C-alpha cells in the first residue's frame, strides 16, 4: 500500500548571517539535528531545501547524514530534494560551500 508523502521545506539565511563562532554553529547544528529527528519521528519522509549556501545547505547536510544513519539502523525511505533555480548556481560560491552542495 502506498502512503502519502509528508514533506518539510528548508530555506533561510546565507552564511553571512549565521553564527560566526564555532560554538554558535555547533549549537545551531545540534538544534537542527533534534528538530529534523522530531520531524522524521512524526512521519516526515521528504525534505526540500532551497539549495543555496548557508542555512539551506546546513539543513540538507544534516538530513543527508541522518538518512545514512536511518538506512543502517531503521530502514525508511527519506528523500532529500534540492529546489535549484538554475544549474550553475554554485559556480561562484566559495569552495567549501560548493563541496557541500555537490556532496549532497
LINGI-V938642 format. One line per field, one symbol per residue. psi: psi as a letter, one per 30 degrees, with the letter a starting at -180 (. if undefined). burial: + if it has 9 or more other ideal C-beta (glycine too) atoms within 8 Angstrom, else -. A space follows every 10 residues. Layout:
psi = ???
burial = ???
//
This chain:
psi = kklkkklkkk lallefglkf leeeeeeeee eeeeeeeeee fggkfkkkkf hllbeeeeee eeeeeeeeee eeeikljkkj kkjkelegef fglleeeeee efe.
burial = -----+++++ ---+---+-- ---++-+++- -++--++-++ ---+++++++ ++++++++++ ++++-++--+ -------+-+ -+------++ --+---++-+ +--+
//
